[in-house]
Structure formats: structure tokens, C-alpha cells
């Protein structure tokens, strides 16, 4: 059985997730506050083996290098956003200067995600493209839940006014890749609380 745990990190309240089975652990979107992320990881007793990125906006990668270095684990990112990791213009962290924060330049990811099934020591999931919030946004589909980044939120969708954003593309992504999942599938978004596919299909104002 897989466990999903998360903490809310940083000034824009980003959700950093860990998925584990008590032995093996995946980190998804290490946003910021690496010490808190490490504490969450250590409390599981599981061994981290990889970092997965739904996309590369600054609020999802602020603790990336700290966590990868602490555990000596590889990072997986969409090839469409590999370059964004070290580009503050594209990852949006250039905006942080106005608030006195340093811009974010993370090192390149060791692996580029393919849209296929993965198996990390028995933790199985599928990567699907969910662009619209950003061109390389992806979602990770597990057996009974999905980690969807900033594509779909409870009662809303991701913003589309940033670099490569497109409302039309995002709505199509959600309809094609997420709303095709079973209604009882839990979605874990990049911000706010979790929901289910069925609840969003029935109540999300962007689709009703």
C-alpha cells in the first residue's frame, strides 16, 4: 500500500509530496524549506530514490538541489522544461527579486521524463502530459490517486498567464488525461487541498 504525505512550503503555499511504501520513497516537487522536507522524509523511515517534478516553476523547485544533494538521488523532469531549472526568467523566480528573495538556478535534471509507465522498486505510476499551466507540465498517475501539479485544483485550474501558459491547452489536458480517470481517483494538486476526479467533473466551474 502506498502512502502519500505532504507539507505546505514557502510563501505561496506549495504542496511538497512524498510517496512511499515504508521502504522506498519518491519526492515530488520539493518547493522550499528543505529542512522540513528532510524531516518529513526521515519520519517515514523509507529510502528516497528519486525526485519527480510536475513542472519547474520556482515554487516547486526551491529545495531541489538541497534535497538531491542530501540524499544523492536523481531528478526527473519533462524535457520541455529541462532548461527552465537554471533559467530564472522561465522558472519565474525572477519575480522574487522584487520581494528580496534570491532567484533560483537549479542544476540540470539527471533524467528527462518519458510519457510511459515507471516502476521504482515496486512503486508504479504513469507519466502523462498535462500542459497548459506550463508547456512541460506532467501528472503522475498511480493506482488510485494522481499528483497533478498546477493543472487542476479543487474548484479551479492552474493559472495560464505565465510563460507558455494556455487556457485552451490546459482545459484540453484536464479533459483528456485527468477526467478519463475513475471518478474515485484522488487528486493531489500543487496548492490547496486534495479532491477527486468525480467531484471536479461535477462541480468545477471551468467545466460546468
ABEGO torsion letter per residue (X at the ends): XBBBBBBBBEAAGBBBBBBBAGABBBBBGBABGAAAAAAAAAAAGBBBABBBBABABAAAAAAAAAAAAAAGBBBBBBAAAAAAAABAAAAGAAAAAAAGBBBBBBBBBABBBBBBBBBBGGBBBBBBBBBGABAABBBBBBAABBBAEAABBBGBBBBAABBGBBAAAAAAAAAAAAAABBAABBBBBABEBBBBAAAAAAABAAAX
